[in-house]
Amino acid sequence: MIKNLKNIFWLLGVYLFTSPIAQAAISLPSINVGMKTASTPQEFTQGVQVLIMLTILTLAPSIIIMTTAFIRIVIVLSLTRQAIGTASLPPNQVIVGLALILTFFVMSPTLSKINETAYQPYMKNLITQQQALDNSLVPLRNFMFKQTHESELALFVKMAKIEKPKTKEDVPTYVLIPSFVLSELKTAFKIGFVIFLPFLVIDLVVASVLVSMGMMFLPPTTIAMPFKLIMFVMVDGWFLITKSLVEGFAP
């Protein structure tokens, strides 16, 4: 987490130095981007490579999110909000922000290993770029393997039409990632089902009481809302859900 904070402060520093006030005091070189007709096959190939890199950079955040704990956490938090019955409270920004914070907390051991085995050696010119990428995949694959169900992994191995892997190292990454995503979706909805049950009981009790009193035109959700909130507060719901989510990723 401390290293992540350092990266944030570094980005803030870059922003300050690139602000208009800083530019008035410091002269920085300008970057010009232009287009011209490719006269050789090499220039055309380089242009295609630039387009591919820009496309990868655009999709990189989504790819990174799909290989971390963010999927399960954000789905469980969203289902919790729906179970309580508050459509917009907490707001989406709060739900996503809390999910990102918990994701960084859960992924901090994995990120530390990537930093030690891949990023730092690469910055010190001890390994090549390809070696750094290979080393960074090892901790990430270990994390995904711990959360992936065998049934989902077997499904994608079968659909990929590859030989049955004998060890974890034999499983291709392109097979592991969709297996991990599907496993996380299944786990998240299982947790969401358990969270929904007590709130569903409250809805049923309130609806039965209103029907017995002849108040059939009064929406049960309006009456059940305060009872749901007080129950959630009394059992310290956010504490329990956060604890269960974090402990669910424990090795």
C-alpha positions in Angstrom: 0.0 0.0 0.0 2.9 2.4 0.8 4.3 1.8 -2.7 0.9 2.5 -4.2 0.8 5.8 -2.3 4.2 6.6 -3.6 3.0 6.1 -7.2 0.0 8.4 -6.5 2.3 11.1 -5.1 4.5 10.7 -8.2 1.5 11.2 -10.5 0.5 14.3 -8.5 4.0 15.6 -8.9 3.8 15.1 -12.6 0.5 17.0 -12.7 1.9 19.9 -10.7 5.0 20.2 -12.9 2.8 20.1 -16.0 0.3 22.7 -14.8 0.3 26.2 -16.3 2.0 27.7 -13.2 4.8 25.3 -13.4 5.2 25.7 -17.1 5.7 29.4 -16.7 8.7 28.7 -14.5 10.1 25.6 -16.2 10.4 25.2 -19.9 9.6 21.6 -21.0 10.1 20.1 -24.5 7.0 19.8 -26.7 5.8 16.6 -28.3 4.5 16.8 -31.8 2.4 14.0 -33.3 1.8 13.9 -37.0 0.8 11.7 -39.9 2.6 11.2 -43.2 2.5 8.7 -46.0 4.6 5.6 -45.4 7.3 5.3 -48.0 8.8 2.0 -46.9 7.3 -1.3 -45.5 9.3 -0.6 -42.3 7.5 2.7 -41.7 4.1 1.1 -42.3 4.9 -1.7 -39.8 6.0 0.8 -37.2 2.7 2.7 -37.7 0.7 -0.4 -37.2 2.7 -1.3 -34.1 1.9 2.2 -32.7 -1.9 1.6 -33.3 -1.7 -1.8 -31.7 0.1 -0.4 -28.6 -2.5 2.4 -28.3 -5.3 -0.1 -28.5 -3.7 -2.2 -25.8 -3.2 0.8 -23.5 -6.9 1.6 -23.9 -8.0 -1.9 -22.9 -5.3 -2.3 -20.3 -7.4 -1.1 -17.3 -10.2 -3.4 -18.1 -7.9 -6.4 -18.5 -6.1 -5.6 -15.3 -9.4 -5.3 -13.4 -10.7 -8.6 -14.8 -7.6 -10.4 -13.3 -7.9 -9.1 -9.8 -10.3 -9.3 -6.8 -12.4 -6.3 -8.1 -15.0 -8.5 -9.9 -16.2 -10.3 -6.8 -16.0 -7.3 -4.5 -17.9 -4.8 -6.7 -20.7 -7.4 -7.5 -21.2 -8.3 -3.8 -21.3 -4.6 -2.8 -23.8 -3.9 -5.5 -26.0 -6.8 -4.6 -25.9 -5.7 -0.9 -27.2 -2.3 -2.0 -30.0 -3.9 -3.9 -30.9 -6.2 -1.1 -31.3 -3.3 1.3 -33.6 -1.7 -1.3 -31.7 1.6 -1.7 -31.4 2.0 -5.4 -28.8 4.8 -5.4 -27.4 4.8 -1.8 -24.5 4.4 -1.5 -23.8 6.0 -4.8 -22.0 4.2 -7.6 -18.9 6.3 -7.0 -18.8 5.1 -3.4 -19.4 1.4 -4.3 -16.7 1.5 -7.0 -14.3 3.5 -4.8 -14.7 1.0 -1.9 -14.2 -1.9 -4.3 -11.0 -0.4 -5.6 -9.6 0.2 -2.1 -10.4 -3.3 -1.0 -8.9 -4.6 -4.3 -5.6 -2.9 -3.6 -5.7 -4.2 -0.1 -6.3 -7.8 -1.2 -3.9 -7.6 -4.1 -1.1 -5.9 -2.1 0.9 -9.2 -1.5 0.7 -10.1 -5.2 1.7 -6.5 -6.2 4.6 -6.6 -3.8 5.9 -9.9 -5.4 5.5 -8.4 -8.9 7.4 -5.3 -7.8 10.2 -7.4 -6.2 10.6 -10.0 -9.0 9.8 -8.0 -12.1 9.5 -4.3 -11.8 12.6 -3.5 -9.7 15.0 -5.9 -11.5 13.8 -4.4 -14.8 14.3 -0.8 -13.7 17.9 -1.8 -12.6 18.5 -3.4 -16.0 19.0 -6.8 -14.4 16.5 -8.5 -16.7 14.9 -7.9 -20.1 11.4 -6.6 -20.8 10.2 -10.1 -21.8 11.7 -11.6 -18.6 10.0 -8.9 -16.5 6.6 -9.7 -18.2 7.1 -13.4 -17.5 8.1 -12.8 -13.9 5.1 -10.6 -13.3 2.7 -13.2 -14.6 3.8 -15.8 -12.0 2.3 -14.1 -8.9 -0.8 -13.1 -10.8 -1.3 -16.6 -12.1 -0.9 -18.0 -8.5 -3.6 -15.6 -7.3 -6.0 -16.6 -10.0 -5.4 -20.3 -9.5 -6.3 -20.0 -5.9 -9.7 -18.5 -6.8 -10.5 -20.6 -9.9 -12.8 -23.6 -9.6 -11.8 -26.8 -11.3 -15.1 -27.1 -13.2 -14.6 -23.7 -14.9 -11.0 -24.5 -15.7 -11.9 -27.9 -17.2 -14.6 -26.2 -19.2 -12.2 -23.8 -20.9 -9.5 -26.4 -21.3 -12.0 -28.5 -23.2 -13.3 -25.6 -25.3 -9.7 -24.6 -26.2 -9.1 -28.1 -27.5 -5.8 -28.5 -25.8 -4.2 -31.4 -24.1 -5.2 -31.9 -20.4 -2.6 -30.0 -18.3 -0.7 -32.1 -15.9 0.5 -29.1 -13.7 -0.5 -25.5 -13.2 2.4 -24.3 -15.4 0.9 -26.2 -18.3 -2.3 -24.1 -18.2 -2.1 -21.3 -20.7 -2.9 -17.8 -19.4 -5.6 -17.3 -22.1 -7.4 -20.3 -20.6 -6.8 -19.3 -17.0 -8.2 -15.8 -17.2 -11.8 -16.6 -18.4 -11.9 -19.5 -15.9 -11.0 -17.1 -13.2 -13.6 -14.5 -14.3 -16.3 -17.2 -14.4 -15.4 -18.5 -11.0 -15.5 -15.0 -9.5 -18.9 -14.4 -11.0 -20.2 -17.7 -9.5 -18.7 -17.0 -6.1 -20.0 -13.4 -6.0 -23.6 -14.5 -6.8 -23.4 -17.2 -4.1 -22.4 -14.6 -1.5 -25.1 -12.2 -2.9 -27.8 -15.0 -2.4 -26.8 -15.4 1.2 -27.0 -11.6 1.8 -30.4 -11.4 0.2 -32.0 -14.0 2.4 -32.5 -12.0 5.7 -33.8 -9.0 3.7 -36.2 -11.2 1.8 -37.6 -12.5 5.2 -38.2 -8.9 6.3 -40.1 -8.2 3.0 -42.2 -11.3 3.4 -43.1 -10.5 7.1 -44.0 -6.9 6.3 -46.1 -7.9 3.2 -48.0 -10.5 5.3 -48.7 -8.0 8.1 -49.9 -5.4 5.6 -52.2 -7.9 3.9 -53.6 -9.1 7.2 -54.4 -5.5 8.1 -56.1 -4.9 4.8 -53.5 -2.3 3.6 -52.9 -4.0 0.3 -52.3 -0.8 -1.6 -49.4 0.3 0.6 -46.1 -0.7 -1.0 -44.4 -3.2 1.4 -40.9 -1.9 0.4 -41.7 1.5 1.8 -42.5 0.0 5.2 -39.7 -2.6 5.1 -37.0 -0.1 4.3 -36.5 1.2 7.9 -36.5 -2.3 9.3 -33.8 -3.4 6.8 -31.7 -0.4 7.6 -31.9 -0.8 11.4 -31.1 -4.5 11.1 -28.2 -3.9 8.8 -26.8 -1.3 11.2 -27.4 -3.4 14.3 -25.4 -6.4 12.9 -22.7 -4.0 11.6 -23.4 -5.2 8.0 -20.6 -3.4 6.2 -18.0 -4.7 8.7 -19.2 -8.3 8.2 -19.4 -8.1 4.5 -15.9 -6.5 4.2 -14.5 -9.0 6.6 -16.0 -11.9 4.6 -14.8 -10.5 1.3 -11.2 -10.0 2.4 -11.0 -13.3 4.2 -12.4 -15.1 1.2 -9.2 -14.2 -0.7 -6.9 -15.4 2.1 -4.3 -18.0 0.9 
